Amino acid sequence: MNETLHVIMNRRSIRAYEAREIGDQDREQILQATLRAPTAGNMMLYSIVEVKDQAAKDALATTCDDQPFIAKAPLVWLFLADYQRSYDYFMASGVEELCERKGEPMRKPAEGDLFLACCDALIAAQTAVIAAESLGIGSCYIGDIMENYEDHRDLFQLPQYVFPICLLCFGYPSEQQRRRRMTSRFDSKFVVFHDRYRRLSGDEFGAMYPEEQERLDSVEQNSDSSANVGQRIYLRKFAADFSKEMTRSVRAMLTVWMGE
């Protein structure tokens, strides 16, 4: 296994950090790698907010589903799906006048543009994660940034065509985090299909989470009364309060993006 594959295969989420800062040289290397990430049409439809203000980090630790480690992370980057910069550039370039001369309305960012910008931002974020990992710097994705849109919009002064898609915390892993067990992933047979999509069968579902089901079976009674991993994921993830809030928040963001 080469060095790059070793970094990818051994990466895990890190939520506790040593009490030391990330040096300017390492930060710059992560940033330059991030800026080389693949991007749709070389448009770079994303922006990054480096959150240095401790009060803002403290706020995020609360608004992102009460995760205190966010406030302690040495480096916090907010990745934004950003079509505002491109739209402002179009306006500054006289595109509105161009469209008037052509006798057609000027198009505004819509749903497809949002999805494309989200892809750009997430590809850049994952590039940052791998770059950091190669330097011995751990990271953790915070998808909960998509909750509480109104608070995050105000905190970061986000305009109409900017969508907060993920938050990343970086830091040197604590000793306990370095020893922590890696979580399993699905076997490829549940994910990789040939030529067309295939829905899984009941027997296959029963084999997707063997380790988790074994741990669940070893407990006499679960606090959430789940009988299998599927029920547990539903209760703790899909139907949880944070998931419901994320849906509400994203709907609010879409309403603003579409100008409704």
C-alpha distance (Angstrom), angle and dihedral (degrees) to the residues before:
residue distance angle dihedral
M1 . . .
N2 3.80 . .
E3 3.80 123.8 .
T4 3.80 95.5 -99.4
L5 3.80 93.4 52.0
H6 3.80 90.1 46.0
V7 3.81 90.1 56.0
I8 3.81 91.9 49.2
M9 3.80 96.0 44.8
N10 3.81 94.3 48.4
R11 3.79 99.3 43.6
R12 3.83 117.1 117.3
S13 3.80 135.4 168.4
I14 3.81 112.3 -85.1
R15 3.80 118.6 -154.9
A16 3.82 102.3 166.9
Y17 3.78 123.8 56.5
E18 3.77 141.2 -166.4
A19 3.77 114.0 -104.8
R20 3.78 95.5 -105.2
E21 3.75 134.1 102.1
I22 3.78 126.6 -115.8
G23 3.79 107.6 -109.5
D24 3.78 121.9 -117.5
Q25 3.80 92.5 -114.3
D26 3.82 93.7 53.5
R27 3.81 91.6 44.1
E28 3.81 90.6 51.3
Q29 3.80 92.1 48.7
I30 3.80 90.7 52.1
L31 3.79 90.3 48.1
Q32 3.80 95.3 48.7
A33 3.81 90.6 49.1
T34 3.80 89.4 49.4
L35 3.79 92.1 52.7
R36 3.82 89.1 55.1
A37 3.82 91.7 59.3
P38 3.82 117.6 125.6
T39 3.79 111.2 -90.3
A40 3.81 135.6 -174.4
G41 3.80 109.8 -94.3
N42 3.82 89.5 -19.6
M43 3.82 87.1 -77.2
M44 3.84 95.9 127.5
L45 3.79 93.6 -144.8
Y46 3.78 94.4 -167.0
S47 3.78 142.0 76.5
I48 3.80 131.8 -158.1
V49 3.79 125.3 -141.1
E50 3.79 113.2 -161.4
V51 3.79 104.7 -149.0
K52 3.80 107.3 -145.3
D53 3.79 101.1 149.8
Q54 3.80 108.1 99.8
A55 3.78 92.5 -148.9
A56 3.80 89.6 56.9
K57 3.82 91.3 48.6
D58 3.79 89.5 49.3
A59 3.80 89.6 51.5
L60 3.81 91.8 49.8
A61 3.80 90.1 51.3
T62 3.81 86.3 62.7
T63 3.81 103.2 35.1
C64 3.82 93.2 46.4
D65 3.79 93.8 68.2
D66 3.82 97.0 -71.6
Q67 3.81 102.1 -66.9
P68 3.84 107.6 159.6
F69 3.81 94.9 -169.9
I70 3.82 89.6 72.5
A71 3.81 89.2 70.2
K72 3.82 90.8 52.9
A73 3.81 98.5 47.1
P74 3.82 112.4 117.0
L75 3.81 92.2 -141.8
V76 3.80 127.3 27.4
W77 3.80 123.2 -178.2
L78 3.78 124.8 -174.2
F79 3.81 112.7 -153.5
L80 3.79 114.4 -151.3
A81 3.78 129.3 -165.4
D82 3.78 96.1 -133.5
Y83 3.79 127.6 -167.7
Q84 3.80 92.3 146.5
R85 3.80 92.2 84.6
S86 3.81 92.3 51.4
Y87 3.81 93.1 44.9
D88 3.81 91.3 49.1
Y89 3.81 88.3 48.5
F90 3.80 90.5 52.4
M91 3.80 90.0 51.6
A92 3.82 92.5 47.4
S93 3.82 89.4 48.6
G94 3.81 93.1 57.4
V95 3.81 96.0 -108.4
E96 3.81 90.8 143.9
E97 3.80 90.5 58.2
L98 3.80 90.6 44.2
C99 3.79 90.5 55.6
E100 3.81 91.2 48.5
R101 3.81 90.2 54.2
K102 3.80 90.0 49.0
G103 3.80 90.3 49.1
E104 3.80 95.4 -123.0
P105 3.81 132.9 112.8
M106 3.78 118.7 -101.6
R107 3.77 109.1 -108.1
K108 3.80 119.1 -126.0
P109 3.82 127.3 -152.8
A110 3.81 111.6 -79.9
E111 3.80 139.2 173.8
G112 3.81 97.1 -62.2
D113 3.79 91.4 50.6
L114 3.80 90.3 51.6
F115 3.80 92.3 52.5
L116 3.81 91.2 48.3
A117 3.81 91.4 49.8
C118 3.82 90.3 48.3
C119 3.81 89.0 53.9
D120 3.80 91.2 50.6
A121 3.80 92.4 49.3
L122 3.80 94.5 47.4
I123 3.80 93.5 46.7
A124 3.81 88.6 52.2
A125 3.80 91.0 47.6
Q126 3.81 93.2 52.2
T127 3.79 90.2 48.1
A128 3.82 88.0 54.7
V129 3.81 90.2 49.9
I130 3.81 93.7 53.6
A131 3.80 92.9 43.5
A132 3.80 90.6 51.8
E133 3.80 92.2 46.1
S134 3.81 90.4 53.9
L135 3.82 87.8 58.1
G136 3.81 94.1 50.0
I137 3.82 92.1 -102.2
G138 3.80 116.5 133.4
S139 3.78 126.5 -145.2
C140 3.77 143.2 -168.2
Y141 3.79 130.1 -157.1
I142 3.80 117.0 -133.6
G143 3.80 108.7 -159.6
D144 3.80 89.3 172.0
I145 3.81 88.1 84.4
M146 3.82 83.7 88.2
E147 3.80 88.4 67.5
N148 3.81 123.9 83.9
Y149 3.80 93.5 23.7
E150 3.78 94.9 177.7
D151 3.82 92.3 55.6
H152 3.80 93.7 46.8
R153 3.82 92.6 44.2
D154 3.79 89.7 55.5
L155 3.81 95.1 40.5
F156 3.82 93.1 54.5
Q157 3.83 99.3 26.4
L158 3.78 93.0 -121.8
P159 3.82 116.0 -171.3
Q160 3.81 126.4 -144.8
Y161 3.79 100.6 -79.7
V162 3.81 98.6 44.7
F163 3.79 120.0 96.2
P164 3.86 122.4 -172.3
I165 3.79 101.2 -134.3
C166 3.82 103.7 167.3
L167 3.78 144.0 -5.4
L168 3.81 121.9 -144.8
C169 3.79 126.2 -157.4
F170 3.81 118.4 -161.4
G171 3.79 132.3 -169.2
Y172 3.77 145.6 126.7
P173 3.82 107.5 -77.2
S174 3.78 118.5 -109.1
E175 3.81 117.3 -120.7
Q176 3.80 90.7 -102.8
Q177 3.80 91.5 51.6
R178 3.80 91.7 50.4
R179 3.80 89.5 56.2
R180 3.79 95.5 44.7
R181 3.79 117.8 120.5
M182 3.80 116.2 -104.8
T183 3.78 114.6 -118.0
S184 3.78 118.5 -120.0
R185 3.79 126.8 -113.9
F186 3.80 131.6 -147.2
D187 3.77 117.2 -80.6
S188 3.81 109.0 -104.2
K189 3.83 91.5 -112.5
F190 3.81 88.8 72.0
V191 3.79 93.4 50.9
V192 3.80 110.7 29.4
F193 3.82 117.9 69.0
H194 3.78 131.9 175.0
D195 3.80 121.7 -116.8
R196 3.81 96.1 -30.7
Y197 3.79 142.4 30.5
R198 3.79 117.6 -88.3
R199 3.80 126.3 -161.3
L200 3.80 114.3 -136.6
S201 3.79 125.3 -117.2
G202 3.79 129.3 -127.2
D203 3.80 93.9 -100.3
E204 3.80 90.4 51.3
F205 3.79 91.8 51.5
G206 3.78 88.8 53.9
A207 3.79 90.1 57.4
M208 3.82 99.1 46.4
Y209 3.83 96.9 85.5
P210 3.83 106.1 30.6
E211 3.83 96.8 153.4
E212 3.79 94.2 44.0
Q213 3.80 92.4 47.3
E214 3.80 90.9 49.8
R215 3.80 90.9 53.1
L216 3.78 90.6 46.7
D217 3.79 91.7 50.8
S218 3.80 90.8 51.9
V219 3.82 91.7 62.1
E220 3.80 114.9 83.2
Q221 3.79 95.1 -147.7
N222 3.79 130.1 6.2
S223 3.77 120.4 -140.5
D224 3.81 89.9 -130.7
S225 3.85 94.7 44.2
S226 3.82 91.8 -124.0
A227 3.80 114.1 161.1
N228 3.81 96.8 -163.6
V229 3.77 142.1 9.7
G230 3.79 93.4 -93.0
Q231 3.81 91.2 58.3
R232 3.79 91.2 45.6
I233 3.82 93.0 51.7
Y234 3.79 90.3 47.9
L235 3.81 93.5 51.2
R236 3.80 98.5 39.2
K237 3.80 100.3 36.1
F238 3.79 118.6 12.7
A239 3.83 99.0 36.5
A240 3.80 96.7 30.4
D241 3.79 121.3 120.4
F242 3.81 92.7 -110.8
S243 3.81 90.7 55.3
K244 3.78 91.9 50.6
E245 3.80 90.4 49.4
M246 3.79 91.0 49.0
T247 3.81 90.0 54.4
R248 3.81 91.2 49.6
S249 3.79 91.6 46.3
V250 3.81 95.3 48.2
R251 3.80 89.8 48.5
A252 3.80 88.5 54.0
M253 3.83 90.8 49.3
L254 3.81 91.1 50.1
T255 3.78 90.6 51.2
V256 3.81 90.2 54.7
W257 3.83 93.1 43.9
M258 3.78 91.9 52.1
G259 3.81 92.0 45.1
E260 3.79 92.7 -123.4
